[in-house]
């Protein structure tokens, strides 16, 4: 992934307009502390309301869902929204799985839109692509066409589509990666990006370079830290090897609106861990 002369010129202009200011300076208020619910998927399956209550106690207010559009953890969208309301929580974003080959694309996306509106979400996020699409350059271009279509349906409904990366999108195809193709071939107004900082770093990318390449397109971040001893593992935000303070100093350039802490494995009690991450986020990253 290369930064061209045009990008450096853009950066100079952004510096003069203040787009490198950090989160609190750029918005005038502190962002909410969000959690991607995949973090506690097993607990949610065993005790949904008890887990939601513990999440609230750990300091989170904005919960990013995952799954289909007809039910959330066994509840209808209406019932799940009522559960969040009881605990003074809300959901601004949800992960919805990409339609399969045998599904009507528009029908599936419109189902996502219906559920998102019931929950009060702003963002519909595609969290991954089928291997048949991300494993070739041609597949990535096909995915971009489909993402643009989904993005238009979301825009028409007053919502915003976004795409969430893993590490595999950074596979190289000649002089560009799959992620390069997705960025280039999708319309910035229709398809925003939810950058998983851990996966970007683990793939050898500098998130700040991505922000410079596509300013104001990375509207959401997954804030997930990398264990210092074993990079394949996560740890509490602020305890690992990712330089979040540097990355967060470019929040305005990125265009970030929502932050979701995520952790896929734990060395200590999950709720103790998540509370530590929330405290670091609030005291060290968004002051």
N, C-alpha and C positions, 0 to 999 in steps of 0.2 A: 504494500500500500504506500503510495507516494504522495508527498505534499508538493504541489506545483506552485509556480511563481504567482499565478492568479490567487491561490489560497493565501500566500504570504501578504499580498497586497490587501486582501480582504481582512486579514488579521490586523494589519496596521490601522485600518479604518475602525475595526471593532474596538481596538484599544482606546481610540479617541472618543467612542460613544459609550464607554463604560461597560461593555459586554463581558468583561473579565471579572466583574465584581462577584463576590461570593453570594451564597443563598440569602442570608438575612438582609444584606445591603441592597440586593437587587429587587426584592419583593416588598420590603417594608414590614414584613411580618415573618415569623418563623414558620417553616413548613411543618406539616403534621408528620408524626412517626407512623409509617406504614409497615405492614407485615404481609408477605406472600404466604398464604395459608398452606401451601405445599410443605412448608417447614414442619408443620404439625399434622400431616395427613393421617398418620396412624392414630394419634390421639383423637382427632376429629371423628374418625370412624368408630371409635369405642365410646366416646362421651362428648357429643357435640356441644351441648350447652355448657358443660363443665369446662371444656377446653376454651370456648369463647370467653367465659368469665375469667379464666386465668390469663388469657391474652390481654384483656382489658387491664387487669391488675398489674401486668408487666409494663404497662405504659404505652400501649398501641391504641390508635383510634381509627385508622384507615386500613381495612383488610382487603387484600387483593385475592379474589376467588380463583378457582380453577375448575375445569370440568365442562360439561355440556350446558345447554341452555334451558333444559326442561326441569332440572332439579339440581339442588346444591346440598351435598351431604345427606341425601335422602329427603330433603324438604323441597317444596315448590319454591319458586322465586319469591312469592308473596310471604310464605311462612318464614323463609330465611331472612328476608328483610325485617320481619317482625322480631325475630330473634336478635338481630343486630340492634334494632331500636331499643329493645329491653335493656341492653347493656351499654347504651349511649355510644354505639359504634356505627360506622358506615363503610361503604365500599365504593371507591371511585373508579376501580378498574377490575377487570376480570380476564383470565386466560380462557380462551375458547378454542377447542381443537379444530384444526383445518378440516374441511369437508373431504370425505373419501371419494374414490372414483365412482362409486355407485350411488352417490347422493346428489340431489339437486342443489347446486352451489348456492343460488340465490335464496332458495327456501331455507337452507341451513343457516346462512348468514342472517337472514331476516328473523330466524328463531333466536339467534344470539342477541340481536338488537332488541327484540321484545323483552327478553329476560333482563338485559342490561338496563333498560328503561324502568322496569319494575324495581330493580335494586337501587336505582339512582346513580348508576355508573356513568362516567364520562368517556372512558376508554374501553374498547374491545381489543384485546391483545391476542395475536396468534403466537403461541409459545414455541412452535417448532414446525418444521416441514417434514413431510414423508421423505425417507431416504432416497427414493427414486427421483426426487426433485433436487435435493441439495448435493447429490453426489456427482453431478455434471454441470458444466456451464450452461448447457441448453436447458437443463432442468431448472436451474436458478432463474433463467429468463422466463420460463413458463410460469414459475411461481410468482415472479414479479407481475406478470399480466393478471394473474388471479388475485394477488394482493391489491392491485389497483382497482379491480372490480369490487372487491369487498370494501375497500376504502371509500369508493363512491357511494355504495349502499349505506355505509355508516354516516358519511357526510350528509346524504339526503335525509337521514333520520336525526340529524343534529348531534351525532356522536363522532368520535375520532378513532380510527383504526391505528394500531401500532404493531410492530413485530419485535419479538423477544429472541435474542440470540443465545446459542450455546457456543461451544468452541468449534464445532464442525463447519459452520458457515465460513470460517476463515481458511478453509482448504484452498490451496492455490490452483488456479487453472490458467496456465501460461503466466501472463503479467498481472493478472487480477485474481482476487479471491471471490468466493461465492457471495460474501458480504458486500464487496465492491459492486458486484452485479446487482444485488438487491437495492443498494443505495442509488445506483445510477438509473436503473430501469423502472423504479417506482417513483411516482410523483410525490414530492415533499409535502404537498398539502393534503394528500390522501393517505399516505403511509408514514407515520412517525415511527420512531424507534424507542424501544425500552431496552436500554443497554444493561446487560448483566456484566457488571464490572469484573467479577471473579473470572468468568469465562473468557472475557476479552484479554485480561492479563495472562491467564493460563495459556492462551493461544499465542502469546508473545506480542500482543498489541499494546500500544499506549492509548488509553481512552482519550486523553487530551488531544492527541493527533486526530482521532476520529471527530472530535468536536470542531477542530479547526477545519477539517475537510467538509463537514456538513453542519455549519452553525445553526443552532436553535432547532435542530431536528430531534434531539434525544430528550424527549419530554418526560421520560421516566427512567429511573435507575433501579437495578437490583443491587443493593449494598450487601455484599457477601464477602467475608474476609478469607484469606488463604493462610493455612497453618504454616508456621515458619519451618517446622521440621519436615512435615510431609505435605507438599503442595497439593496433593490430591484430596486433602481433608479441609474442612472449614473450621473456623474458630470464631470467637466473639469479635465483633467489629471493633477495631482499634487494637486488638491483641495479635494480629497477624502481620503479614509482610506487605500488604497493599497500602500504598501511600494515599489514604483517603483525603488527608488535609490538602494535598496538592490537587487532587482531582476535584474536590469540592470548591476549590478556589476558581474553577472554570465553570461553575454551575450556570451562570448567566449565559455564557457563550454556548453551552450545550442546549439551553432552552428548557432545562428540567423544571417540571411542575410537581412531580410526585416522586417520593422515595419509598421503596419497599425493602426492608431488611429481610434477608432470607438466609437460612442455614440448613444444610442437607444432612449433617451428621453432628453429633455432640459428644464431647468428652466429659461434660458435667451435666447436671440436671438441666433439661431444656429450658425451663422457665427462669432459672437463675441465669443461664446463658443469655436468653433473650432480654432479660431485664438489664444485664450489663451492656449489651449492644445498644439498647434504647438509650441508656444513660450516656454512653459515649457519643452517640449520634446527637443528642440534645445539647450536651455540654462542650463538645470538642469540634463538631462539624458544622453546626448551624447557629452558632452564637451570634 
